[in-house]
Amino acid sequence: MLQTNRRMTRHRRNPAFSSHGNPSQGNNKSRSVPASLRDQFVRTNADVILMGSLLALYNYAVMGDAADFTTRFLEDSSKELTNYTTLPSTHCQIGSPYMAFLYPWFTQTIAVLIYYILSRYFPSLPYTAIVFLLGMSIGFAASCDATDAILQSAEVWLGINGQLILLIFLPGLIFLDSYTIDVHLFFQAFWQLMTFAFPMVLFGTFLTAIVGKFMFPFNWSWDLSMTFGAILSSTDPISVAGLMKTLGAPPRLQMHISGESLLNDGAAVLFFNIFSSRYFAQMGIEGFGTKVGWLEGFIQFFRLSLGGAAIGMLFGIATVLMLKLLNRRLSSEENVIQVVLMMSSAYLGHFVSEVLCGCSGIIATLTSGITIKVLGDRIINDGLLTLHFWQVTGQLLNTLLFILGGTLWGNVINPRRAAGWTDAEFGPIEWLWLFALFFMLIIIRFVIVFSFYPITMNIGVGTSIKESLFMSYAGFRGAAMATSLITQVFKNTGNDTQYLSYREDVFYLYGMTGGIALLTLLIFGITCRPLICFLKLVTPPQARLKVIENYRRHLKKENLICYVKLLSQERFKDVDYALVRAHVPFLKDLTLEQLLEAVKMYKDATPYYFQPPYLELVLPYLLPEGGNEEAFDMKTLDDHHGRHHRRGSTLLSTEQWNAVFESDTFRDDGYLARNGIDPDDLTEQRLNFIEILRSVYHDQISNGELESRGDVPYSLFRGLDFCKTAVGKGKPLNDWEGTQVACKTWVPVVDEFFHTCLRHMGTGLRTCKTDAIDMNYFKVCLVVRQILPFLRAHRHAQKIFKNEFAGSQLTPAELKVIEESDEQVSLAESVLEKIDKYDVTVIKGHLMCQILLQQSVYNVEKLHQKGLLPDEEANEIIENLNVDLQNVFECEQLDHDGCLASCIVAKRLKELDPVTKIDLNIIEQTN
């Protein structure tokens, strides 16, 4: 109903319609019949009714043939979720199915902690391998008599059907990989990728089956051995993909590894379905498996692959058409709906292909994602929102999939679990066989890659020996299909001793495939980095260092221009260069020539509104030293001159601090009645001014003048929220009081508590400091950091309000809004005047450093987004800048090592050339 009202409101406001809702006479002649029909559909919501009717017809007509199969599938899944486990066990049923909610979110939380520890302290360890080990530990701990809530929740997940697990995880992950792939390079390397995906997968399946059949003492049948080979023939580049991107590996190599994984998943699943069906048929259980002949197998292969591709293309084209209709780019709601549509298409297309039509769901999802990428990428309203959504989805799904895989593997090979349904045991001998299999798979991978090397070298985008060596080694394996195999066997055989040998077969198969997943994640994840560097597949270190040095010069130049721009603002005229030099690395080695060049560039870029920068506290540090001059360290400087003094008793006491907030700006002076101002018009103007202020705050965040998180932006934005509520009740602008209210909440107190804890614990990026935080200074810093952007925002918002939202002559309502804004500025300035000047100068100086450092971060991010700066170098620079920012926030000193005394500053300025003084607008200081 809400959407209907919005649509009707838009048409009522459209000048092309009269007050009766009909097209105007002038436009009626030129309007086409389809356009008129479309407008009629929109006004009457007939389009919604029509789509609903089509969906209803589809439900009753098209799904009729598949109803029985779908019902059986859903009933099986429902029974398994109700019975909690398909793995036979002797324990009693766990209390409630709601326990299933705990496992995924508990493990995701632990995974976040694991990521933090690895990223800060052990960056060489692969994240996926560690979370797999986490899952394995949970699987080992889950026993028949488990009473712990987490283990009970894990038991519920252990009983989920393997096919249902694939339906939950694969569509999202496959669609993410296909949607984020480089389409241009993908089609260039298409025939290479097809070679990697189908002939090489089939060859790898056969070689691995030989190992499983003749090397292992398990006496597997050929069908089970081929199923085993199909499971281990597919690759998963999740660990190595991020590494290659970080190190700046060649795009061709990245495409070969990611594209191979994308396509060979579909091929491996096709082979798995065929051979596992033949293996199930060997058990002689009615309705379980099919004896597929070789000719029928080929027919089924093409039906699954081509049928899945056709279904995926249909879903992709349908999704693109819907994306085309959702074309209100400025509607945030419609942008979200586009993302929901793509996600729904990914999962619905996979289900229709896999379950309803009996084709390959993976190939359908892959084809759908590439189709949407090719045809729909240009019509997506918010590409950044879409990308971030799929990145979050991929992170959640990948983390949970690896943890769940580890849990299942650890639970299956747990002797306490296995003892209830098989005599098999995954003991030391099996571990030896596992390591032997691992080395055999490496050999098989090398044989496969180099057997097809003469072909892959001469088609597509080509390849090289070094790239082939890395591809041979970095063949990560997964075990998702083995989960489907073991759960189906457990479900259909139960505890019947007649099928004990089959349960033992899949037990060893699952133990081997899960162990291979663990070894490849752990060993390859650690060794791939030195290998890719040894093969020199990344840019040579010397060349990279030269490029990085050029970018550093560019960043220094941008930072210097920003410094000059800030110096032209009166609020920063008292900031000493010694403080900036101590905190901003790009400005530590500043020379006089560089400063003058930056001033000239800033003047040329702003010829009409150029303001000469205040250089009185900068130039003395860049001029040649005279005789008998001395720079002081901080202790000597505090003892020898009085230009600055130590902070201490000069701060506001608690009573003085509370007294600052006792004034009340809410007053009724009869202004509206005397001047005949419409209250509704005034309220609208006030609300408009509040939104202008909000926009200015966001601009300050993007410019680095205001931090993007913390209690300062929180209190400023909350102040606007309080002000908006008050304005809605007819009150004047009072956002400064709203900011005071936000300051009096528990948020700053909690922030100070966390800040103290983190300062004692350390953040992993710097050495732990144990100095206690001065709570009094913390409060003063908070209010000054609020006042400075507050004053600047109001003054800038007044200019925008007058120039862009008001007429040439301000109305009484607009004048009243400006007057109320001036009152808020006066209130903030009165608070600033009550704070010790030394503390204000300290905070202003560190605010300038904060702006310069954040601008450097934004400049690095821009270079990285343009692809000019590789991930590793960009992350390193940003990490160092974050350390510098943290030091700025913790520093409470104005004077730093090398700070010049006032007499030396005055002396050097006096010796400066008079012409230069005039050009730079230098005002000599006196002692």
N, C-alpha and C positions, 0 to 999 in steps of 0.2 A: 504494500500500500504506500509505503514511503517512497519507493521508486516511482510509482505511478504519479504521486503528487509532484515529485520533482520534474518529471517529464512534462506534465501539464503546465507547471509554472514556467518552464522555459518557453513553451509555445505561447503562453499569454504575454510574455515579455517581448516576443519576436515582433518587430514592426511590420513584418509581412502579413500579419493577421490582424483582423479588425477586432473590436470589442466583443463581437459575437463568436469569435473563434474561427471565422472563415477567412480564406485568403482575400487579400485586398483586390480591388477590381483591376488595378494596374498590373499586378503580377499574375493574375489568373490566366491571361491569354498566353503568357510565355511559359507557363508551367506544363510539363509533360504529364501524360497519364500515369506512367510508373511513379513519378515523384509524388503526384497527388495521392496515389494509392498507398505509397509508403507512409506519407504523413497521416493518412487515415488509420493505417495500422498502428502507428505510434500513439496517436491520440486515444484510440480505443483499446490499446493493449491486445489487439488481435494477433500480433506476432507471438506474444507469450502464449496465448490460448492455442495457436496453431502448433507451436513447438511441443506443448504439453500433449496435444492430441496425437501428434506423430510418435512421441515416446510411448504413449499408451498403446497405439497400434503395434508398434515394434514389440512391446512386451507381450501382447497376446498372439500376434501372428508369427513374427520372425523367430521368436524364441521357443516356439512350440516343439520343434524337433529336438532341441537341445535340453528341454526341460528336465527329462528324466536323468540325463547325465549330470546336469548342474545340481539337481536335487541330491543325487547320490554324493557328489563331491562336497556339497555344503554339509550334508548330514555326517559324512565321515569326519570333516574338520570339527563340526560341533561336538560330536561324540568324543573326539580326542581332547578337545578343550575341557569337556565336562569330566572326563575320566582322568584328566591331569597328566597322564604319562602313557606313552606307547612303549617305553622300555619296561619290560617285565620286572616287577619288584614285589617284595613281600610286605611292604609297609602299608599302613592304613592311609586312607585318602586324606589329603591335606584339607584343612578346615574350609577355606573359602577361595573361589576362583579370583577374587579381587586381589589376592596375594600376587597375581601376575604383574600388577602395576609396579610393585616395588623393584623388581630385578633390573629393568632397563634403566630407570632413572638413578638408582643407586650406582650402577656400573658406569653410567655416563658421568656422574659426579666424581667417582674415583678416577676415571679416565682424564678428567680435567686436571686433577692433582698430578697425575702421571705426566701429562703434557707439560705442566709448569716445571716440575722437577727436571724432566729431560731437557727442556728448552733452556733452562738456566744453568744446570750443572752437568748434564751428560748429553750434549747435543749429538754425539756420534751414535747413540743407541737408537734403533728404529722404534718409533712409537707403536706401530702395528704389532710388532713382535712382543712388546711389553704388555699391551692390553690382551693379547692372546694368552700370555702367561697368567695374567690376572684371571681370565676366564677359566684356564686350566686349574688354577688353585681352587676356584669356586666349585668346579666340577668334581675335583677330588674330595672336597669337604662335604659335598651333598651326599648323604648316606641314607640308608633305609629308615633310620630312627632320628632323622634330623628334626630338631625342634626350633632352631633359629629361624627367624622370620625371613631373612635374606635367602637362606638355603631352601626354605619352603617355596619361596617365590621362584628360585632357580629351578626347583623340581617341576613347577608348572610349565616353565619354558622348555624344559627338557622333553616334555611330552607333546609339543606342537608338531604336527605333521611336517615332514621335510619339504613336501611340495608347497605347503602353505608358507613356510619360511622363504622359499624361493620367490613366491608371489609377493611377499612383503618387501623383500630387499632388492631383488634384481631389477624390477622396472625403474625404480628411482635411480639406482646406480648406473644402469645402462643408458637411461635418458640423459643423465648428467654428462657422461662421457661423450655421448654422440652430439649433444647440444653445444658443448664447449670445445669441440674439436675444430682445428683449422681446416675449414671446408675446402679451400683452394688447394692446399697441400694434400688433403685427403684424396681428392679426385685425381690429382697428379700421380699419387702413389697407389691408386686404387688396385691395379693389377698385381702390384707387389704384395699388397695387403691381402688380396684374395689368395695369392700363392701361400702366404704365411698362414692364412686361416684354414683353408680346406686341404690341399695336398699335404702340406707339412703336418697338419693336425692328424690326418689319417695315417701318415707315415709314423708319426710319433706314437699314435695309439697302438699301432702294430708292434713297434719295437718294444714299447713298455709292456705290452701284453706278453711278448716272448720272455721278458725278464720275470713277470709275474707267474708265468706258466712253468718255466723250466729252472729258474734260479731259486725260487722260494720252495720250501718243503710243505706248502699248504695244499698241494694237489688240487688247484683250482681248475675249473673247466675253462674251455676257450672263451665262452661267452662272458664269464665273470672276469677273465683276464683282459678281454677287450673292453669291458666296462671299466675295469681298473685303469687301463691305458687311456680311455677317453677322459676320465676324471683328471688324470695327471698331465694330459697333453695341453690343456689350456693354461695360459699365463695371466698373471695379475700384476700390473706394474705400479700398484698404489704406493709402494715404498720408494721405488726408483724414479717415479715420475716427478715427485717434488724435488728429489736430489738433482735430476737433470736440469730442471727449470732454475733451481738455485745456482747451480754451477755454470749455467749458460751453455749447455750442450747444444750441438748442431740441431736445428729444427728437423732435419731429415731423420736423424736418429730418434728424436722424440716422437715423430710421427710413426716411425716403424714400430716402436715398442708399444705406444698407446693404441695405434690402429690395429696392430696384430691382436692385442688383448681384446679390443672391442669386437672384432670379427670372429676370432677363434672361440669366443664364448658360445656364440651361436652354433658353430660347427661342432664343438665338443658336446654341447647339449644334444644335438641331433644324433651323434654317434652313441652317446650315453643312452638316450631313449630307445634306440634300436637294439643295442646289445643287452641292456638291462631287461628289456621286455622278453628277449629270448631266454635270458637267465631265469626270470621269474617263471616262464612256462615250464622249465625243467622240474619245478617243484610239484607239478601236477595238481595245483590248487585251482579249482574252477573259478574262472573270471580273473585270475591273477596272471598277467603276462600273456604274450602271443608268440607263437613260433613263427617268426618272420623269416621267410626265405630270402636268398640273395637278390633275386629279381624284385621281390616285394620290398626288400630293404632299399634298393635303389629308387624305386617308385616313391616309397615313403620319404626318403631323403629329399627328393625334389619337391614333393608335396609340402613337407614341413618348411623347407627353405623358401621356395617361391610363393607358397601360400602366405607364410608369415610376412614376406616382403610386400606382397600385394595388400594385405590387411593393414600393415604399418603405413604404407603410402596413402591409403584411403583415410586413415585416421589423421595422418599428417596434413593432408590437403583440407580435410574438414576443419581441423584446428586452425589452419591458416585463414580460412574463410571467416571463422568466428573472430579471430584476432583482427581481421580487416574491419569487421563490424564494430568491434570495441575500440573505436578510434578517438575517444575523447582523451587526448593526451594530458590535459590539465586536470583530469579527474583522478585523484589518488585512489579512490575506490575502484575505478575501472582498471587502473594499473594492477591493483591486487587481483582483480577478477581475471585478468589475462594470465597471471601466474597460476592461479587456481585451475584455469582451463588447461594449461599445458600439463600440470601435474595429473589432472583427471584423465587427460588423453593418454598419458604414459601408462597409467595403471589400468585404465579401461581397455586400451588397445591390447595390452599384454594379456589381460584376462580373456577377452573375446577370442584372441588368436589361440591361446594355450588351452583354455578350458572349453569354450563353446565350439570352436572350429577345428580343434585338434591339430593346429599348426604350431610353428615355433613362436613362442611369445617373445623370446629375446630378439630374434630377427625383426619381429614386428615393432618392438620398442626402438630398436636401433634405426630402422628405416623411418619410423615416425619422427624421431629426434633429428635426423639429418634433413628430412623434408622440411620440418619447421625451421631449422637453422638456415637452410638455403632460401626458402620462399618467404618465411615470416620474420626473419631477423630485422628487416627494414621497417616493419610495421609494428614492432613492439614499442609500446609507449615509454616504458622505463626499463632500459636494458640493464642498468646497474641493479635495480631491485630484483629483476629476474635472475641475474647472475648470483647475487648474494643469497637469494632464497635457495637456489640449487646447491650452492656451496655449503650452506648450513645443513640442508637435507643430506648431502653426501657425507658430511662429517658425522652426523648422527647415525646414519645407516651403516657406514663403514665401521665406526667404532663398535656399535652394537653387534654387527655381524661377526667381527673378529672376536669379540668377547664371548658371544654365544657359541661360535665355533670352538673356541678353547674350552668352554664349559662342557659342551657335548663330548669333545674328545677326552677331556680329563675324566668325565663321568663314565664313559664307556670303558676305558682301559683301567678304571679303578677296580681292583680285585674284589672289593666288597660288593660292588654293583654286579660284576660279571658272574660272581659265584651263584647267583640266583637263577641264571638262565643258560649258562654254558659252562663247559669244563675248560674252555680256553683261558689262557692268561697271557697278558702282555708283559713278559718278564725280560730278564737280561738278554736272552738269546734273540728275542724279537727286536730289542733295541739295537743289537749288532746288525741284524738284517735291515733295520731301518737306515742305519748309516751306510751300509753297503748299497741299498737302493738309492740313497741320496747321491752317491758318487756315480752310480750307473746312470741316473737321470741326467747328470751333468754331461756325461759322455754321449748319451743319446741326443741331448740338445745340440751339442757340437756337431755330431754326425748329420742331424737334420738340417741345420742352418747351412753348413758348408756343402752338403749334397745339392742343395738348391741354389747355392751361391752363383753358379754360372748363369742361372736364369734371372735371379733377382738383381744381379749386377747390371743387366742389359735392358731391363724394363723399368717403367715408372721413373722415379727420380734417381735410380741407381743406388749403390751402396759401396762400402769399402771393407777391406779386410779388418781394420780396427773396429769399425762399427759392428761387423758380424761377430767378432770375438766378444764384444761387450753384450750383444744380443744373446749369444750362446750362453753366457754366464748368468745374465740377469733375468733368467726365466723363472719368475716367482710362480708358485703353485698355490691353488686354493683347494678347499675340500667341501665346498657347499653341496655339490651333487652327491657326494658320499653320504651326507646327512639324509638326503631324500632316499637313497638306497637302503640305508640301515633301518630307518623308521618304517618303510614299507614292508621290509622283511619281518621286523618285529611285530608289526600290526597283523600281518596275515598268518604268521606261524604260531604266535602266542608262546606257550610253554610246552607245546607238543614235542615230545622227544623224537618223533618221526623226522622232524626237520632240524634236529640238533646240529647236524653237519652244515646245513645252510647258514644257521645263525653263527656258527664258528667261522665260516668263510667270510661273511660280511663283517664279523668282529675284527678279524685280522686285516681285512681290506680297509676298514675305517681307521684302525689303529695306524696303519702304514700311511694312508693319505693325510690324516691329521698330523702325524709326526713330520711328514715331508713339508706340510704347510708351516709348521713351527720352525724347522731347520732353515728353510729358504728365507723366511722372514727375518730370522735372527742372523744367520751367517751372511746371506747376500746383502741384507740391509746394512751390515757393518762394513763389509768389504767392497761394496760397489763404488763407494766414494774414492778410496785410493786407487781402485782399478781404472776408473774413468780418467783420473788424473795421470796415472802411469801411461795409459794409451794416448794421452795428449789429445783427447777428444774435446777438451774445453780450451778456451783461449789461453795461449802461453802466458805465464805469470808476468814476464817483463812487459809484454804488449798490454796486458790488462792494467798493470800499474801505471803505464803511461796514459792510458785512456782515463783511468780514475783520477790521476793527477790533473788532467785537463778539466774534468768535471768539478774537481775541488776548486780550481781557479774560478770557474764559472759561478759556483756557489758562493765563493768569497766576494766576488764582484756584486752579486745580487744582494748579499748580506750588507755590504758596505753602502750600497745605494739606499737600502732600507734604514740603515743607521743615520745617514744624512737626512733622510725624510723625517725620522723621529726627532732629530736634533732641531729641526725647523719648528717644532711644536714647543710652545712656552712651558708646558708642564714638565719637559725633560731638560730644561736649560741648566739645571743645577746638578746634573748627573756627571760624575767625574769619569774620565776615560779609564782610570785605573780599575774601577769596578767593572766596566764593560770588558776590559782586557782580561780580567781574572776569570770571567764566566763564559765569554763567547769565543770559542776557539778560532773561528775564521777571522777575528779582528785582533788577534794577539800580536801579529807582526806587521801592523799597519804602518805605512810610511806616509810622509807629507805629500809626496807626488800622487799616491793612490787616493788620498783624501781629497786633494784638489781636483783630481780627475772625476771623482764621484760627485763632487759639488757641481762641477760643470755639466755632467751628464744629467743630473737631477734638474738643473736650471733649464737645460735645453728641452727636457721632457715636459716641463711645466712652465712655459714662458709667461703665461697670463696670470697665474696665481702662485708664482714662486715666492717663497718666504726664505730669507737667508737663514741658514742654520746657526745655532748658538755654538760657537767653536771655542769659547773662552777656556773651557776645561778639557779641551782635546788638543789644540795646537801646542801648548807648552810641552806635551809629552813627545811631540814629533819634531820640535825644533832642536838645533844643536845645543849641547850642554855648555854652559859658561863656566867660568872659574868659581871655585869655592861653593859649588852647588852639591847638594846631597839629596838622594832619594831615601826615604825612610821605610823600614818595615813597619808592620802594624803596631807593634809594641812601642818602638821608638817614636812613631808618629803620635801615638796617644800621649806620650810623656813630654813631647817637645813643643807642640803647638796646639792652639785652642780653636782652630777653625772647625774641627769636629770634636765631639766628646763622646764618651761612652754612654750607652743607653742604660738606664736603670731606674732610679727614682723619678725620672721625668715622665714615666708612663702614667696613664689615667688609673686611678684607683677604682675598685669595684663600685664604690658609691658614685664617683664621677662618671664612670661608664654608664651606669643605669640612669643617671640624671640626664644624659644626652638624649634619651628617648622619652622624655616626659612630655614634650610638646604635642599638641593635637591640632592638625590642620583642618579638621572637619568643622566648618562654621557656615552659618547661613547669614550672609550679609545683605540679602535682598537684592542682589545684583540682577537676577533674572527679571524680577518684577519691574525694577526701575528702567531696564533697557529693552523690555519687550522681547526677550529671547525665547524662542520656542524650546521647551525642555526636551522634546524628542529630538530636535535637530542638534541640540547641544550634546545630548547623550551619544548620538551617532558620531559626532565629530570627536568626542572623547575616545570612543571605542576605536575610531580610525587612528587616532594618535597613538593609542596603546599598541595597535598592531604595527605601526611604523617603528615604535621603540623596539618591539620584539624583532623586527627585521634588522634593525641596526645592531642589536645584540648578536644576532646570527652572523652579520657581516664582521663584527669584531672577533668572533670566534674564528671565522675563516681567514681573517687577517692576522691572527695570532695575538691580538690585543687582549683577548679574553680567553682563558683556558676553557677547553670543551667540556671538562668535567670537574667536579669538586663543589665545595659549598658556596663559592662566589657566584658562578653562573646559576646554581640552584636558587640562591636567595634572590637574585635579580629577576629570574623568570617567575619565581613564586610571588615576588612583589607585584609583577604585572598581573598575575592571576587574581591576587587579592584586590588589586585596583580595579580590575574588570568587574569583579563581583560588586564592589562598592559603587562603581559608575552605573551599573545596572539598577541600583537602588536610588539613583538620582544624586549621588555624592560627587564631589569634584575629583580631579586627578589626585591620587595619593599613593603613587607607587613607591615613594621613599618610605612611607610608613609601612607599606606592605613588605618592603625589604627588611625593615626593622622587625616586623612580626616573624618573618622567616628566620631572622637571626636569633630570635628568642626561643625557637623550637629546639628539639633535641638533636637536630642534624649536625650543627657545628660541634656540639659536645662529643657526639659519636665520632665525627671526623677527627677531632683532636685525639680521642682515645685510640683510633686505628692508626693515626699518624705516629703516635708515641710507640705503639706496639711494633709497627713496621720499622721504625727507626732503631729500635733495640734488636729486632730480629735480623735486619738487613733485607734487601730485596733480591739478592743474587746478582745484582748488577754493579754493586759497589761494596766497599768495606763497611761493615757494621759500625755505626756510631752510637755511643752510649750517653751522649750529653742530653740532659733533660731539657724538655721544651719549656720555654717561658710562656705559661698560659696567658699572662697579661699581654705579652707581645703578640701571641697568636690571635687574640681578639682584636688588637689594634691593626694587625696586618689584614685581618678579615675585613674590617670596616673600611680601611683605606683602599684595599683592592676592590671593594664595592663602589666606593665613591668615585674613583677615577673613571671607570667605564660608564658609571651612571651619569656623571656630568657630561662626558663626551657624547653619550648617546642622546641625551636631551637636547643638547645644542645642535647636533647633527639632525635629529628628528624634526626640530623646529624649521630648519632650512628646507628639508624635504616637504614638510607640511605646507609651508608657504609657497614653495616653487612648483610643486607637482599636484597638490590636492586642494589648493585654494585659488580664488580668482585674483585678478589684478589688485582688487581692493578687498581687504579682509572683512568678513561679516562680523557682527557682534559676537556670534557664537564662536567663530574661529579666533577672534581676539581673546575671548575668555579662555579658550584652551591654551593659547600661548601664555597668557597670564598665569594660569595654574601651573604650567610647566616651569615658568620662571620661579614660582614659589617653591616648587620641589627642588630646583637647583639651589635656591638660597638656603633651604633647610640642609641639604647635603653639604654645602660650603660651610655653614655654621658648625656642623659637626667636625669637618676637617680642620677648622681653625682652632678647635679645642684640643686637638691632638698635637703632641710635641713635634716641632718642626724637624728635628733630627730624624725621628722615626718616619715621618712622611717622606723625607728625602731618601732614606734607606729603602723604603718600599717602592718609591718611584724608580730609583735606580735599578732595582731588581726586576721591576715590571718591564723596564726597557730591555733588559737582558732576556727576559722571558719572551717578549715579542720577537726579538732577533732570533732566538733559538727556534721558536715555533715556525717562524718564516723559513728558516733553514730546513726544518722538517718538511714543510709543504713543498719547498723547491725540490728536495730529494724525491718526494713522492711523485711529483710531476715528471721528473726525469725517468723514474721507474715505470710510470704508467705509459709513457711514450716508448718504452722499450730501450731507452738509451743507457740505462743503468741496470746491470744484472741484479737478481734477487740478493745474492750473497753480499755484494758491496753495498747495496741500498740498505739492507738490514743492519749491516755493521755500522754505517754512518748514523742511521737513525737510533740505533742502540746507544752509541756514544753521545748523541745529542740528548737522549732521554736521561742519561746520567748527569749531563751538564744541567738540564732542567731541574732535576731533583736537587742538585747542589744549590741552585738558585733559590728554590723554595725553602731550603733549610738554612741558608746563610742569613745572618742577622747583623752583619757588619757593613758599614758604609766604606770604611777605609781598608784598603788592601795593600799588599806588598808593592812597593815602588810608587806609592802615592806621593805627590809633590806637595810641599808646604805652600801656603798662600803667598808668602813673600817670593818664592821662586816662580810661581805662576805669574804674579804681577810683573816680575823682572823680565821674564821671557817675552811676555806680551808687549812690554814697553820697547824691547829691542826689535820687535817685528817691523818690517818695512811699512811705512805709512800707506803706500798704495795698496799693499796687500790687506791692511786693516780696513780700508774703505771697501775693497772688493768683497771681503768676507764679513763685513759688518761687525768687526771686532770692537768690543767695549772693554777697555782696560779695567782690571779690578784693582782696588786699593786695599791696603792692609787694614 
